[in-house]
Amino acid sequence: MSKLKGKVAVVTGASKGIGAAIAKALAAEGASVVVNYASSKAGADKVVAAITAAGGKAVAVGGDVSKAAEAQGIIAAAIKNFGRIDVLVNNSGVYEFAALEAVTEEHFHRIFNINVLGTILTTQAAVKHLGEGGSIINIGSAVSRITPPNSAVYTGTKGAIDAITGVLARELGPKKIRVNALNPGMVETEGTQTAGFLGSDFETGVVAQTPLGRIAQVDDISSIAVFLASDDSKWLTGEQLIASGGLR
């Protein structure tokens, strides 16, 4: 498997869930991977161990994407360890649903700072090193189309990611750098487990509205990330790929 042989990828928020799966999938296709984490070094080290055990190359790098110096440090680590960067996956994100009356300034800024500002700061740092054929993959969410109740702030961040993706596709197109959004629906991860979504009435409702009749597994998403990172998608930019099993 060598769709990404010789490429270097940075995956933010890759210590667990979708990010971890994407990091492993990119490595399995030959990419050297920077596995970024904000707080869970143990989780990132586990992902790196899995990649190296399978014959791949990876390094764990700490950093909070919502802080410019740390975002720059994540990209600098890719250059230091692997000499270049070809793929950036902006996966770092948090979600917390809240009814309108429960929204606070702290809630708003925490989610927007990580989900939106973090995407901008990390991309800003990466673009200095990305060359022709580079691929930026922003992990959005199907919520920007579904707009569920009690999610004004979180859905707002993902709507912003959709818009930013379109802007940066135009802005970076002259440099032959592609920018696309990968927008999953509900995925079985540690996060959805902790949030109490799995086995809930919410999950039942989502499945009932999903034509393929289930929620996603992480490998349903990571395989699409491989496609977007590789030359198989060389004519795609500014796109929003809704990976939701048909849920709209």
Accessible surface in RSA format (square Angstrom, percent):
REM  Atomic radii and reference values for relative SASA: ProtOr
REM  Chains: A
REM  Algorithm: Lee & Richards
REM  Probe-radius: 1.40
REM  Slices: 20
REM RES _ NUM      All-atoms   Total-Side   Main-Chain    Non-polar    All polar
REM                ABS   REL    ABS   REL    ABS   REL    ABS   REL    ABS   REL
RES MET A   1   179.14  92.8 118.21  78.2  60.93 145.1  90.45  76.9  88.69 117.5
RES SER A   2    71.50  60.4  53.36  71.2  18.15  41.8  16.96  36.1  54.55  76.4
RES LYS A   3   112.58  54.9  86.67  53.2  25.91  61.7  57.01  51.3  55.57  59.2
RES LEU A   4     0.18   0.1   0.02   0.0   0.16   0.4   0.18   0.1   0.00   0.0
RES LYS A   5   161.82  78.9 141.58  86.9  20.24  48.2  83.96  75.6  77.86  82.9
RES GLY A   6    57.91  71.4   0.00   N/A  57.91  71.4  42.69 117.2  15.21  34.1
RES LYS A   7    53.52  26.1  52.62  32.3   0.90   2.2  24.59  22.1  28.93  30.8
RES VAL A   8     5.85   3.8   5.85   5.3   0.00   0.0   5.85   5.1   0.00   0.0
RES ALA A   9     0.00   0.0   0.00   0.0   0.00   0.0   0.00   0.0   0.00   0.0
RES VAL A  10     0.00   0.0   0.00   0.0   0.00   0.0   0.00   0.0   0.00   0.0
RES VAL A  11     0.00   0.0   0.00   0.0   0.00   0.0   0.00   0.0   0.00   0.0
RES THR A  12     1.51   1.1   1.51   1.5   0.00   0.0   0.23   0.3   1.28   1.9
RES GLY A  13    22.82  28.1   0.00   N/A  22.82  28.1  15.95  43.8   6.88  15.4
RES ALA A  14     0.00   0.0   0.00   0.0   0.00   0.0   0.00   0.0   0.00   0.0
RES SER A  15    18.34  15.5  11.01  14.7   7.34  16.9   0.23   0.5  18.11  25.4
RES LYS A  16   118.28  57.7 112.47  69.0   5.81  13.8  65.23  58.7  53.06  56.5
RES GLY A  17    13.24  16.3   0.00   N/A  13.24  16.3   8.30  22.8   4.95  11.1
RES ILE A  18    29.75  16.9  25.73  19.2   4.02   9.7  25.73  18.5   4.02  10.9
RES GLY A  19     0.39   0.5   0.00   N/A   0.39   0.5   0.00   0.0   0.39   0.9
RES ALA A  20     8.69   8.0   8.69  13.4   0.00   0.0   8.69  12.2   0.00   0.0
RES ALA A  21    15.00  13.8   7.65  11.8   7.35  16.7  12.62  17.8   2.38   6.3
RES ILE A  22     0.00   0.0   0.00   0.0   0.00   0.0   0.00   0.0   0.00   0.0
RES ALA A  23     0.00   0.0   0.00   0.0   0.00   0.0   0.00   0.0   0.00   0.0
RES LYS A  24    91.87  44.8  87.26  53.5   4.61  11.0  38.27  34.4  53.60  57.1
RES ALA A  25    21.31  19.6  13.29  20.5   8.02  18.3  20.24  28.5   1.08   2.8
RES LEU A  26     0.01   0.0   0.01   0.0   0.00   0.0   0.01   0.0   0.00   0.0
RES ALA A  27     8.90   8.2   2.41   3.7   6.50  14.8   2.65   3.7   6.26  16.6
RES ALA A  28    69.76  64.1  45.08  69.6  24.67  56.1  58.52  82.4  11.24  29.8
RES GLU A  29    14.06   8.1  14.06  10.6   0.00   0.0   2.71   5.2  11.36   9.3
RES GLY A  30    33.44  41.2   0.00   N/A  33.44  41.2  19.52  53.6  13.91  31.2
RES ALA A  31     2.06   1.9   0.01   0.0   2.05   4.7   0.17   0.2   1.89   5.0
RES SER A  32    16.12  13.6  16.00  21.3   0.12   0.3   0.08   0.2  16.03  22.5
RES VAL A  33     0.00   0.0   0.00   0.0   0.00   0.0   0.00   0.0   0.00   0.0
RES VAL A  34     0.00   0.0   0.00   0.0   0.00   0.0   0.00   0.0   0.00   0.0
RES VAL A  35     0.00   0.0   0.00   0.0   0.00   0.0   0.00   0.0   0.00   0.0
RES ASN A  36     1.05   0.7   1.05   1.0   0.00   0.0   0.00   0.0   1.05   1.0
RES TYR A  37    31.52  14.7  30.96  17.6   0.57   1.5  11.11   8.4  20.41  25.2
RES ALA A  38    80.81  74.3  48.89  75.4  31.93  72.6  48.89  68.8  31.93  84.6
RES SER A  39   107.01  90.4  74.49  99.4  32.53  74.9  48.54 103.4  58.47  81.9
RES SER A  40    47.11  39.8  38.34  51.2   8.76  20.2  30.20  64.3  16.91  23.7
RES LYS A  41   116.15  56.7 114.37  70.2   1.77   4.2  83.38  75.1  32.76  34.9
RES ALA A  42    81.58  75.0  66.56 102.7  15.02  34.2  72.64 102.3   8.94  23.7
RES GLY A  43    16.53  20.4   0.00   N/A  16.53  20.4  15.25  41.8   1.28   2.9
RES ALA A  44     0.00   0.0   0.00   0.0   0.00   0.0   0.00   0.0   0.00   0.0
RES ASP A  45    56.02  39.2  51.09  50.9   4.93  11.7  26.50  62.4  29.53  29.4
RES LYS A  46   158.78  77.5 151.77  93.1   7.01  16.7  99.89  89.9  58.89  62.7
RES VAL A  47     5.26   3.5   5.06   4.6   0.20   0.5   5.26   4.6   0.00   0.0
RES VAL A  48    24.51  16.1  24.51  22.2   0.00   0.0  24.51  21.3   0.00   0.0
RES ALA A  49    56.53  52.0  49.31  76.1   7.22  16.4  53.90  75.9   2.62   6.9
RES ALA A  50    43.82  40.3  28.24  43.6  15.58  35.4  36.97  52.1   6.85  18.2
RES ILE A  51     5.99   3.4   1.33   1.0   4.66  11.2   5.68   4.1   0.31   0.8
RES THR A  52    67.28  47.9  51.79  52.5  15.50  36.9  39.16  52.6  28.12  42.5
RES ALA A  53    93.29  85.8  48.58  75.0  44.71 101.7  61.61  86.8  31.68  83.9
RES ALA A  54    92.66  85.2  49.70  76.7  42.96  97.7  62.58  88.1  30.07  79.7
RES GLY A  55    70.85  87.4   0.00   N/A  70.85  87.4  37.05 101.7  33.80  75.7
RES GLY A  56    20.68  25.5   0.00   N/A  20.68  25.5  12.01  33.0   8.67  19.4
RES LYS A  57   136.84  66.8 133.85  82.1   2.99   7.1  78.84  71.0  57.99  61.8
RES ALA A  58    16.24  14.9   0.00   0.0  16.24  36.9   0.00   0.0  16.24  43.0
RES VAL A  59    39.37  25.9  37.49  33.9   1.88   4.5  39.37  34.2   0.00   0.0
RES ALA A  60    26.62  24.5   6.22   9.6  20.40  46.4   6.22   8.8  20.40  54.0
RES VAL A  61    20.94  13.8  17.45  15.8   3.48   8.4  20.94  18.2   0.00   0.0
RES GLY A  62    36.28  44.7   0.00   N/A  36.28  44.7  13.82  37.9  22.46  50.3
RES GLY A  63     9.74  12.0   0.00   N/A   9.74  12.0   5.69  15.6   4.05   9.1
RES ASP A  64    39.85  27.9  38.29  38.1   1.56   3.7  13.13  30.9  26.71  26.6
RES VAL A  65     7.66   5.0   6.45   5.8   1.21   2.9   6.45   5.6   1.21   3.3
RES SER A  66    21.50  18.2  11.10  14.8  10.40  24.0   0.80   1.7  20.70  29.0
RES LYS A  67   115.98  56.6 111.65  68.5   4.33  10.3  65.71  59.1  50.27  53.6
RES ALA A  68    44.76  41.2  37.69  58.2   7.06  16.1  38.05  53.6   6.71  17.8
RES ALA A  69    78.53  72.2  64.20  99.1  14.33  32.6  66.27  93.3  12.26  32.5
RES GLU A  70    68.38  39.3  62.32  47.1   6.06  14.4  30.72  59.4  37.66  30.7
RES ALA A  71     0.13   0.1   0.13   0.2   0.00   0.0   0.13   0.2   0.00   0.0
RES GLN A  72    83.48  46.7  80.02  58.5   3.46   8.2  22.78  48.5  60.70  46.0
RES GLY A  73    34.57  42.6   0.00   N/A  34.57  42.6  28.84  79.2   5.72  12.8
RES ILE A  74     0.09   0.1   0.01   0.0   0.08   0.2   0.01   0.0   0.08   0.2
RES ILE A  75     1.88   1.1   1.88   1.4   0.00   0.0   1.88   1.4   0.00   0.0
RES ALA A  76    56.02  51.5  48.97  75.6   7.05  16.0  52.93  74.5   3.08   8.2
RES ALA A  77    15.90  14.6  12.30  19.0   3.60   8.2  15.50  21.8   0.40   1.1
RES ALA A  78     0.00   0.0   0.00   0.0   0.00   0.0   0.00   0.0   0.00   0.0
RES ILE A  79    51.98  29.6  46.10  34.3   5.89  14.2  46.10  33.2   5.89  16.0
RES LYS A  80   183.17  89.4 146.98  90.2  36.19  86.2  99.97  90.0  83.20  88.6
RES ASN A  81    71.64  49.4  40.37  39.0  31.27  75.3   6.69  16.1  64.95  62.8
RES PHE A  82    52.16  26.1  25.40  15.7  26.77  69.7  33.69  20.4  18.47  52.9
RES GLY A  83    56.17  69.3   0.00   N/A  56.17  69.3  28.53  78.3  27.64  61.9
RES ARG A  84   123.15  51.7 120.14  61.2   3.01   7.2  37.31  51.0  85.84  52.0
RES ILE A  85     2.94   1.7   0.00   0.0   2.94   7.1   0.00   0.0   2.94   8.0
RES ASP A  86    10.57   7.4   9.29   9.2   1.29   3.0   2.44   5.7   8.13   8.1
RES VAL A  87     1.99   1.3   1.99   1.8   0.00   0.0   1.99   1.7   0.00   0.0
RES LEU A  88     0.00   0.0   0.00   0.0   0.00   0.0   0.00   0.0   0.00   0.0
RES VAL A  89     0.00   0.0   0.00   0.0   0.00   0.0   0.00   0.0   0.00   0.0
RES ASN A  90     8.22   5.7   3.84   3.7   4.38  10.5   3.68   8.9   4.53   4.4
RES ASN A  91    23.20  16.0  13.91  13.4   9.29  22.4   0.26   0.6  22.94  22.2
RES SER A  92    22.16  18.7  13.21  17.6   8.94  20.6  10.22  21.8  11.93  16.7
RES GLY A  93    41.37  51.0   0.00   N/A  41.37  51.0   8.96  24.6  32.41  72.6
RES VAL A  94    39.93  26.3  34.72  31.4   5.21  12.5  39.23  34.1   0.69   1.9
RES TYR A  95    78.38  36.6  56.98  32.4  21.41  55.7  56.98  42.8  21.41  26.4
RES GLU A  96    77.23  44.3  71.27  53.9   5.97  14.2  29.33  56.7  47.90  39.1
RES PHE A  97    60.72  30.4  35.41  21.9  25.32  65.9  35.62  21.6  25.10  71.9
RES ALA A  98    18.55  17.1   8.36  12.9  10.19  23.2  15.74  22.2   2.81   7.5
RES ALA A  99    30.14  27.7  25.35  39.1   4.79  10.9  25.60  36.0   4.54  12.0
RES LEU A 100   145.67  81.1 132.85  95.0  12.83  32.2 133.02  93.4  12.65  34.1
RES GLU A 101   156.52  89.9 117.46  88.9  39.06  93.0  72.43 140.1  84.09  68.7
RES ALA A 102    57.49  52.9  38.17  58.9  19.32  43.9  47.23  66.5  10.26  27.2
RES VAL A 103    46.28  30.5  24.28  22.0  22.00  53.0  24.28  21.1  22.00  59.7
RES THR A 104    75.42  53.6  67.80  68.7   7.62  18.2  69.76  93.7   5.66   8.6
RES GLU A 105   143.11  82.2 134.28 101.6   8.84  21.0  52.65 101.8  90.47  73.9
RES GLU A 106   138.48  79.5 127.42  96.4  11.06  26.3  51.08  98.8  87.40  71.4
RES HIS A 107    16.14   8.8  11.55   8.0   4.59  11.7  12.83  13.2   3.30   3.8
RES PHE A 108    78.93  39.5  78.93  48.9   0.00   0.0  78.93  47.9   0.00   0.0
RES HIS A 109    95.60  52.2  95.60  66.4   0.00   0.0  62.99  64.9  32.61  37.9
RES ARG A 110   100.85  42.3  92.59  47.2   8.26  19.7  53.10  72.6  47.75  28.9
RES ILE A 111     0.00   0.0   0.00   0.0   0.00   0.0   0.00   0.0   0.00   0.0
RES PHE A 112    46.51  23.3  45.58  28.2   0.93   2.4  45.75  27.7   0.76   2.2
RES ASN A 113    60.60  41.8  60.47  58.4   0.13   0.3   3.93   9.5  56.67  54.8
RES ILE A 114    40.22  22.9  39.64  29.5   0.57   1.4  39.64  28.5   0.57   1.6
RES ASN A 115     2.01   1.4   0.09   0.1   1.92   4.6   0.30   0.7   1.71   1.7
RES VAL A 116    17.56  11.6  17.56  15.9   0.00   0.0  17.56  15.3   0.00   0.0
RES LEU A 117    69.29  38.6  67.63  48.4   1.66   4.2  68.82  48.3   0.48   1.3
RES GLY A 118     0.80   1.0   0.00   N/A   0.80   1.0   0.48   1.3   0.31   0.7
RES THR A 119     6.99   5.0   4.75   4.8   2.24   5.3   1.22   1.6   5.77   8.7
RES ILE A 120    71.47  40.7  69.15  51.5   2.32   5.6  70.59  50.8   0.88   2.4
RES LEU A 121    24.70  13.8  22.93  16.4   1.76   4.4  22.93  16.1   1.76   4.7
RES THR A 122     0.42   0.3   0.42   0.4   0.00   0.0   0.15   0.2   0.28   0.4
RES THR A 123     4.79   3.4   4.79   4.9   0.00   0.0   4.68   6.3   0.12   0.2
RES GLN A 124   102.37  57.2  91.36  66.8  11.01  26.2  32.83  69.9  69.54  52.7
RES ALA A 125     5.73   5.3   2.86   4.4   2.87   6.5   4.26   6.0   1.47   3.9
RES ALA A 126     0.00   0.0   0.00   0.0   0.00   0.0   0.00   0.0   0.00   0.0
RES VAL A 127    26.69  17.6  20.33  18.4   6.36  15.3  20.33  17.7   6.36  17.3
RES LYS A 128   149.76  73.1 111.11  68.2  38.65  92.0  80.00  72.0  69.76  74.3
RES HIS A 129    86.45  47.2  62.13  43.2  24.32  62.2  38.88  40.1  47.57  55.4
RES LEU A 130    14.58   8.1   0.00   0.0  14.58  36.7   0.03   0.0  14.55  39.2
RES GLY A 131    41.64  51.4   0.00   N/A  41.64  51.4  35.43  97.2   6.21  13.9
RES GLU A 132   147.93  84.9 112.68  85.2  35.26  83.9  33.50  64.8 114.43  93.4
RES GLY A 133    35.21  43.4   0.00   N/A  35.21  43.4  28.12  77.2   7.10  15.9
RES GLY A 134     2.75   3.4   0.00   N/A   2.75   3.4   1.96   5.4   0.79   1.8
RES SER A 135     0.46   0.4   0.46   0.6   0.00   0.0   0.28   0.6   0.17   0.2
RES ILE A 136     0.15   0.1   0.06   0.0   0.08   0.2   0.06   0.0   0.08   0.2
RES ILE A 137     0.09   0.1   0.09   0.1   0.00   0.0   0.09   0.1   0.00   0.0
RES ASN A 138     0.12   0.1   0.12   0.1   0.00   0.0   0.00   0.0   0.12   0.1
RES ILE A 139    12.19   6.9   7.98   5.9   4.21  10.1   7.98   5.7   4.21  11.4
RES GLY A 140     3.96   4.9   0.00   N/A   3.96   4.9   0.00   0.0   3.96   8.9
RES SER A 141     9.70   8.2   9.70  12.9   0.00   0.0   2.81   6.0   6.89   9.7
RES ALA A 142     0.70   0.6   0.70   1.1   0.00   0.0   0.70   1.0   0.00   0.0
RES VAL A 143    20.70  13.6  20.68  18.7   0.02   0.1  20.68  18.0   0.02   0.1
RES SER A 144    22.25  18.8   2.82   3.8  19.42  44.7   3.65   7.8  18.59  26.0
RES ARG A 145   120.00  50.4  92.34  47.1  27.66  65.9  33.27  45.5  86.73  52.6
RES ILE A 146    53.38  30.4  35.38  26.4  18.00  43.4  38.27  27.6  15.11  41.0
RES THR A 147    88.39  62.9  70.21  71.2  18.18  43.3  47.94  64.4  40.44  61.1
RES PRO A 148    22.08  16.1  12.85  11.7   9.23  33.5  15.86  13.1   6.22  38.6
RES PRO A 149   111.61  81.3  94.55  86.2  17.05  62.0 106.87  88.2   4.74  29.4
RES ASN A 150    82.26  56.7  69.72  67.4  12.54  30.2  11.68  28.1  70.58  68.2
RES SER A 151     3.45   2.9   1.05   1.4   2.41   5.5   1.67   3.6   1.78   2.5
RES ALA A 152    67.23  61.8  44.15  68.1  23.08  52.5  55.33  77.9  11.90  31.5
RES VAL A 153    11.47   7.5   7.61   6.9   3.86   9.3   9.94   8.6   1.53   4.2
RES TYR A 154    24.32  11.4  23.66  13.5   0.66   1.7   6.21   4.7  18.12  22.3
RES THR A 155    17.01  12.1  16.28  16.5   0.73   1.7  16.28  21.9   0.73   1.1
RES GLY A 156    29.72  36.6   0.00   N/A  29.72  36.6  24.26  66.6   5.46  12.2
RES THR A 157     0.00   0.0   0.00   0.0   0.00   0.0   0.00   0.0   0.00   0.0
RES LYS A 158    12.56   6.1  12.56   7.7   0.00   0.0   2.11   1.9  10.46  11.1
RES GLY A 159    29.77  36.7   0.00   N/A  29.77  36.7  23.72  65.1   6.05  13.6
RES ALA A 160    26.68  24.5  17.60  27.2   9.08  20.7  24.94  35.1   1.74   4.6
RES ILE A 161     2.19   1.2   2.19   1.6   0.00   0.0   2.19   1.6   0.00   0.0
RES ASP A 162    15.39  10.8  13.21  13.1   2.18   5.2   8.63  20.3   6.76   6.7
RES ALA A 163    63.31  58.2  49.19  75.9  14.12  32.1  61.18  86.2   2.12   5.6
RES ILE A 164    28.55  16.2  27.95  20.8   0.60   1.5  28.52  20.5   0.03   0.1
RES THR A 165     0.24   0.2   0.24   0.2   0.00   0.0   0.24   0.3   0.00   0.0
RES GLY A 166    24.90  30.7   0.00   N/A  24.90  30.7  24.02  65.9   0.88   2.0
RES VAL A 167    87.54  57.6  83.70  75.8   3.84   9.3  85.80  74.5   1.74   4.7
RES LEU A 168    28.00  15.6  28.00  20.0   0.00   0.0  28.00  19.7   0.00   0.0
RES ALA A 169     7.51   6.9   4.47   6.9   3.04   6.9   4.85   6.8   2.66   7.1
RES ARG A 170   204.16  85.7 184.51  94.1  19.65  46.8  67.93  92.8 136.23  82.6
RES GLU A 171   109.65  63.0  88.78  67.2  20.86  49.7  39.50  76.4  70.15  57.3
RES LEU A 172     9.87   5.5   9.87   7.1   0.00   0.0   9.87   6.9   0.00   0.0
RES GLY A 173    26.23  32.3   0.00   N/A  26.23  32.3  20.43  56.1   5.80  13.0
RES PRO A 174   104.15  75.9  74.80  68.2  29.35 106.7  83.46  68.9  20.69 128.6
RES LYS A 175   116.96  57.1 103.65  63.6  13.31  31.7  75.54  68.0  41.42  44.1
RES LYS A 176   119.54  58.3 111.10  68.2   8.44  20.1  81.37  73.2  38.18  40.7
RES ILE A 177     2.13   1.2   0.35   0.3   1.78   4.3   0.49   0.4   1.64   4.5
RES ARG A 178    23.55   9.9  23.41  11.9   0.14   0.3  17.89  24.5   5.65   3.4
RES VAL A 179     0.00   0.0   0.00   0.0   0.00   0.0   0.00   0.0   0.00   0.0
RES ASN A 180     0.44   0.3   0.44   0.4   0.00   0.0   0.06   0.1   0.38   0.4
RES ALA A 181     0.00   0.0   0.00   0.0   0.00   0.0   0.00   0.0   0.00   0.0
RES LEU A 182     0.00   0.0   0.00   0.0   0.00   0.0   0.00   0.0   0.00   0.0
RES ASN A 183     0.00   0.0   0.00   0.0   0.00   0.0   0.00   0.0   0.00   0.0
RES PRO A 184     7.11   5.2   5.89   5.4   1.21   4.4   5.89   4.9   1.21   7.5
RES GLY A 185    16.88  20.8   0.00   N/A  16.88  20.8   7.94  21.8   8.94  20.0
RES MET A 186    25.76  13.3   8.85   5.9  16.90  40.2  17.09  14.5   8.67  11.5
RES VAL A 187     5.98   3.9   4.16   3.8   1.81   4.4   4.16   3.6   1.81   4.9
RES GLU A 188    79.34  45.5  71.94  54.4   7.39  17.6   9.95  19.2  69.38  56.6
RES THR A 189    23.30  16.6  13.66  13.9   9.64  23.0  15.94  21.4   7.36  11.1
RES GLU A 190    91.19  52.4  84.04  63.6   7.15  17.0  54.29 105.0  36.89  30.1
RES GLY A 191    23.44  28.9   0.00   N/A  23.44  28.9  19.44  53.4   4.00   9.0
RES THR A 192    12.63   9.0  12.63  12.8   0.00   0.0  12.63  17.0   0.00   0.0
RES GLN A 193   110.02  61.5 103.41  75.6   6.61  15.7  36.04  76.7  73.98  56.1
RES THR A 194   122.09  86.8  89.90  91.1  32.19  76.7  75.00 100.7  47.09  71.2
RES ALA A 195    51.81  47.6  16.26  25.1  35.55  80.9  27.63  38.9  24.18  64.0
RES GLY A 196    44.36  54.7   0.00   N/A  44.36  54.7  31.05  85.2  13.31  29.8
RES PHE A 197    36.67  18.3  36.67  22.7   0.00   0.0  36.67  22.2   0.00   0.0
RES LEU A 198    37.59  20.9  19.30  13.8  18.29  46.0  19.59  13.8  18.00  48.4
RES GLY A 199    76.47  94.3   0.00   N/A  76.47  94.3  39.72 109.0  36.75  82.3
RES SER A 200    30.72  26.0  20.77  27.7   9.95  22.9  30.61  65.2   0.11   0.1
RES ASP A 201   132.29  92.7 120.64 120.1  11.65  27.6  38.14  89.8  94.15  93.9
RES PHE A 202    86.31  43.2  74.02  45.8  12.29  32.0  82.55  50.0   3.77  10.8
RES GLU A 203    34.30  19.7  34.30  25.9   0.00   0.0   5.74  11.1  28.56  23.3
RES THR A 204    92.34  65.7  86.71  87.9   5.63  13.4  66.61  89.5  25.73  38.9
RES GLY A 205    27.87  34.4   0.00   N/A  27.87  34.4  27.42  75.2   0.45   1.0
RES VAL A 206    17.62  11.6  17.05  15.4   0.57   1.4  17.15  14.9   0.48   1.3
RES VAL A 207    43.19  28.4  40.56  36.7   2.63   6.3  40.56  35.2   2.63   7.1
RES ALA A 208    86.49  79.5  43.53  67.2  42.96  97.7  55.31  77.9  31.18  82.6
RES GLN A 209   116.27  65.0  95.19  69.6  21.09  50.2  39.11  83.3  77.16  58.5
RES THR A 210     8.33   5.9   2.05   2.1   6.28  15.0   1.56   2.1   6.77  10.2
RES PRO A 211   101.12  73.7  59.31  54.1  41.81 152.0  72.64  60.0  28.48 177.0
RES LEU A 212   134.25  74.8 110.66  79.2  23.59  59.3 113.99  80.1  20.26  54.5
RES GLY A 213    44.73  55.2   0.00   N/A  44.73  55.2  22.82  62.6  21.90  49.1
RES ARG A 214   120.53  50.6 112.78  57.5   7.75  18.4  58.14  79.5  62.39  37.8
RES ILE A 215    14.49   8.2   9.13   6.8   5.35  12.9  12.78   9.2   1.71   4.6
RES ALA A 216    14.64  13.5  10.68  16.5   3.96   9.0  12.53  17.6   2.11   5.6
RES GLN A 217    77.14  43.1  77.14  56.4   0.00   0.0  34.35  73.1  42.79  32.5
RES VAL A 218    44.20  29.1  43.93  39.8   0.27   0.7  43.93  38.2   0.27   0.7
RES ASP A 219    94.06  65.9  89.58  89.2   4.47  10.6  36.15  85.1  57.91  57.8
RES ASP A 220    47.54  33.3  37.82  37.6   9.72  23.0  19.89  46.8  27.65  27.6
RES ILE A 221     1.40   0.8   1.40   1.0   0.00   0.0   1.40   1.0   0.00   0.0
RES SER A 222     6.76   5.7   6.76   9.0   0.00   0.0   0.00   0.0   6.76   9.5
RES SER A 223    66.68  56.3  54.97  73.4  11.72  27.0  45.36  96.6  21.32  29.9
RES ILE A 224    44.98  25.6  43.22  32.2   1.76   4.2  44.98  32.4   0.00   0.0
RES ALA A 225     0.01   0.0   0.01   0.0   0.00   0.0   0.01   0.0   0.00   0.0
RES VAL A 226    12.94   8.5  12.94  11.7   0.00   0.0  12.94  11.2   0.00   0.0
RES PHE A 227    70.94  35.5  70.13  43.4   0.80   2.1  70.75  42.9   0.19   0.5
RES LEU A 228     0.01   0.0   0.01   0.0   0.00   0.0   0.01   0.0   0.00   0.0
RES ALA A 229     5.41   5.0   0.00   0.0   5.41  12.3   0.00   0.0   5.41  14.3
RES SER A 230     3.00   2.5   1.77   2.4   1.23   2.8   3.00   6.4   0.00   0.0
RES ASP A 231    92.86  65.0  85.27  84.9   7.59  17.9  28.31  66.6  64.54  64.4
RES ASP A 232    82.90  58.1  52.59  52.3  30.31  71.7  16.30  38.4  66.59  66.4
RES SER A 233     2.01   1.7   0.00   0.0   2.01   4.6   2.01   4.3   0.00   0.0
RES LYS A 234   151.89  74.1 137.23  84.2  14.66  34.9  79.86  71.9  72.04  76.7
RES TRP A 235   238.70  95.8 220.73 106.8  17.97  42.2 193.40 103.1  45.31  73.5
RES LEU A 236    52.73  29.4  51.98  37.2   0.75   1.9  52.67  37.0   0.06   0.2
RES THR A 237    59.05  42.0  44.63  45.2  14.42  34.4  44.63  60.0  14.42  21.8
RES GLY A 238    29.63  36.5   0.00   N/A  29.63  36.5   7.55  20.7  22.08  49.5
RES GLU A 239    77.54  44.5  76.83  58.1   0.71   1.7   6.19  12.0  71.35  58.3
RES GLN A 240    60.45  33.8  41.36  30.2  19.08  45.4   4.92  10.5  55.52  42.1
RES LEU A 241    43.46  24.2  39.24  28.1   4.22  10.6  43.46  30.5   0.00   0.0
RES ILE A 242    29.50  16.8   5.82   4.3  23.67  57.1   5.97   4.3  23.52  63.8
RES ALA A 243    14.72  13.5   2.62   4.0  12.10  27.5  13.24  18.7   1.48   3.9
RES SER A 244    10.11   8.5   0.12   0.2  10.00  23.0   5.25  11.2   4.86   6.8
RES GLY A 245    28.36  35.0   0.00   N/A  28.36  35.0  16.95  46.5  11.41  25.6
RES GLY A 246    37.40  46.1   0.00   N/A  37.40  46.1  21.40  58.7  16.00  35.8
RES LEU A 247     9.59   5.3   9.19   6.6   0.40   1.0   9.27   6.5   0.32   0.9
RES ARG A 248   154.01  64.7 114.68  58.5  39.34  93.7  66.50  90.9  87.51  53.0
END  Absolute sums over single chains surface
CHAIN  1 A    11391.6       8589.8       2801.8       6712.0       4679.6
END  Absolute sums over all chains
TOTAL         11391.6       8589.8       2801.8       6712.0       4679.6
